[in-house]
Amino acid sequence: MSHIIDSLAYTNRLRGLPPMHKFGFAIALLIGSLIAPVIVQVLISLWLALWIVGYAGIPGMLYLRLLSLPLGFWLTSLPAFVINGIGLNHQEAMQWDIWRGWGIPVGSFYLYISQTGLHQFSLLLARALASTSCLYFILLTIPFTEILQILRQLRCPPLLTELLMLMYRFIFSLLAIADELWIAQNARSGYRTWKRGMQSLGILIGQLLQRTLESYRQVSLSLAARGFTVDLRVSHSRSYQSSRRYTLEALFGCSVLVALSLVNFGRSGS
């Protein structure tokens, strides 16, 4: 999955736009998704889906698979939000919070589906989808090396950008090593039974740790051999050209979202 994301970041249709413009656009929408009302958060998710799938040319099924990751975490928090419990003697006082009378007595407690919890759960879904869509827009349209360049332009500490670069490289190394080990074990029927599969998985984890440490040692030696003393530099020779159409659409869309947020806040305040 990480290889696909990295490949799409270099080949999407928005590749020629200035990275700072795309980054600023996504960050502005991210701030809006954190403070805007639910209707605006939903519109942000739909609008970014248009940018990612329609304008950038990212496959729709892949984007849905990526969105399923935060949705999975969202669903795991469902019981904690919607299931509430009170004493049987307080049941009548909490009738307003019981959703459609869904509740059962368990011993001296009464477990029920909370309307307040369902409302909070829906708010969490809208905010999670909107903020995740903003982050996916950055990952799918801006290569990681350009993201690091943007962070340098924003005066981020060099130590932070260098750690991010090394972590990014080791993620791909880790995935490649794990894939090679899994193919070798699977070819030898290492996962034929559950017991043997657990043994093979333990061996894979041990070998993965050993090879990762060896890869880290080789990178350290190669940097030292090249006289690395200051910071890592990545050259960029690609020229970018801003699009008047995309710029106007982004400004107009953000203005509409801000106006909708102000109208919604005004209605809620009155």
N, C-alpha and C positions, 0 to 999 in steps of 0.2 A: 504493500500500500504506500509506503514512504517513497519508494522508487517511482511509482506512478504519479504521486503528488509533485515530486521534484521535476519529473519530465513535463508535466502539464504546465508547471510554472514557467518553463522555458519556451513552450510551444503554443501557449494560448493566444487568442486573437488580440488581447490587450497588452501583449508583450512590448509593443512599441511606445506605449504611453510612459511618461516619466514616472519612475517608481515613487517619488515623493508625492506626486499628485494622488496616486492610488492609495498610498499609505495614509495620507491626510484625510482622504475621503472615507476610508474605513474607520479611522480613529474618531472622526466626527460622528459617524453613525453609531459607533460603539458607545460613545458618551451619551448619545440620544437614547440608545436602547437601555441604558441603565437608569435614566431619570424620566423618560417619557411614559405616558399612559399605555395601557395594553393595546389599544387600537393602533397607536403609532408603532409599537413594537412589532405587531403583526405585519404592518405595511413595510417596515424595514426588512423583515424576513423575506417577504414576497418580492420587494424591489431588488434586493441583493441576489435572489434566485434568478431574476431576469438578467442581471449583470453577469453572474457567474455562468449560467447555462446558455443564455441567449447571446450576450455580447462576447464573453471570453471563450465560448465554445467548449466548456467543460461537459463531459457526458452526464446526462441527467441521472442515470442509474448510479453512477459513481458518487454524485453529489448526495443522492438519497442515502446511500450506504454510509457516507460520512456523517450525515445528520442523524443516522440511527445510533451513533455512539453516544451523543449527549442525551438522546431520548431514552436509551437504555439506563443511564444513570438516573434520569428523571423518574422512570418507572420504579426503580428500586427504592426511591424515597416515598412512593405512594402510600404504603401502610403507615409510615410515621406521621404523615400529614393528615390523612383522612380518618384514621381509626382513633377514637378517643374513648376514655373510660372514666366513669364516675361511680360513686356509691349508689346503691339502689334507693336510698332515701332522698337522693338529689335528682332522681330521674325526672320528676315533674317540672322542676325548675329549669331543666335544660331541654325541654321539648322544642324550643325555638331553634336549637342548634342541630337537632336530629334530622338528617336528610331523609325525607319520605318515610319516616318511621322505621328505618333500617337499624335495628339494634337487637341484641340478645343479652339476657342476663347470664353472667358467668360467676357462680358463687355469690359473693357479696357485692360484686361489681356489675355494672351495666356497660357493655361495649356497643358503640354505635358509630355510624358514618357521620362525620361532622361537616355541616355546611360551610363553616368557617374554614376548615381544612381544605375542602374542595376549592373554595375561592382562592386561598393562598396557593394551592397547587396549580391552578390555572394561571395565576400571575407568574409563578416560577417558570412554567412552560413557555409563556410568551417571551419572557426576558432571556431565558436560556437559548431559545431558537434565534432571537435577534442578535445577541452578543456572539453566539457561535458562528452565525452567518458572516458577521464582520471579520472574525478571525480566519474563517475559511477563504474569504475574499482575498485576504493578504497572502495566505499560504499558497493559493491556487493561481494567483496572477503575478506574484512578485517572487523571483528566485531568492533563495536564502542568502546568497552572497550580497545581493542588492539590499536586502533587509539590514544586513550588518553595516553596509555602507551608509544607509539612512541613519542607523543608530549612531554611527560615528559623526555624521553631520549634526546630529542633535546633541552632541557632546556627552554621549554616554561614556562611562569609564572604560578605558581600553581593556582592562582586565575582564570586564563583563563580556565584551564582544569577542575576545579571544577564547574565553571559556565556551561561549555559544558556538563558535566555529569548530572547536575541538569536539564538543558534544555532538554536533551535527555530523561530523565525519565518523565518529565512533558509532553512531546509530546505524549508519549504512554498513559499516564493518561488522557490527554485531549481527545484523540481519543476514548478511551474506554468509557469515560463519555458521549461524544457526541453520540456515537453509541447506548448506553443504552437509552438515552433520546429520540433519534429519533425513536427507535423501540417502546418505550412506547407510544409516540404520534401517530405514524402511526397505531398502534393497536387500537387506539381510533378514527380513521378517522380524525386525526388532519390536514391532508393535502388533504382533499377531494375536497375543492375548493381553488381558488387562495387567496381569502380574509382570509379564515380560515388558509390556509397554512402560510401566512405572520404573522398572530397572533401566530401560533404555533412556527414559527421560532424565533420570538421575545422572547417568553417564553423560548425556548431552549437556546438562547444566554445568557439570564439573569441567568438561572439555571446553565449553564456551567461556567459562571464567578464565581458564588457563590460557586460551588463545587470545582472549581480549587483553589480558595483562601483557602477553608477549607482543601484541600489536601496539599497545601503548608504549612499551619499551623501545620498539623500533622507531616509532614516531619521535620519541624524545631524543634518541641517538641521531636521527636524521636532522632534526632541528639544531642540535648541538654541533653536528658536523658542518652545517651551513652557516655557523656563526650567529645563530639567533640570540639576540640580546635585548631587543626592544619590544616590537609588536609585530603581529602577522599582517601582511598587506596583500590585498587582492586587487589585481588590475582590472579596469573596466574600459573596454574600447568601443562599446556599443553606443550609438547615438539615439536619442529619443526625440519624439516630436509630439507635442500636445495636440489634442483633438478639440476643436471648437465645439463640435456637437456634444461630445461626452462632457466637456466642461460645463456647458450651458445646462445640460440635463441634470448633472450633479447639483449645480447651484439651485436650479429651479426645484428639484425634488427635495433638497434639504430645506429650502424656504417653505415649501408646502408642509413638510413634517413639523417644522418649528411652529408654523401657524396653527396646525391641528393640535399640537401640544398645548399652546397657549389658550386656545378655545376650550379645550377639555379641562385645563386647570381652572379657567374662569367659571365654567359651569359647576365644577365640583366645589369651588369656593363659595359660590352663591347658594 
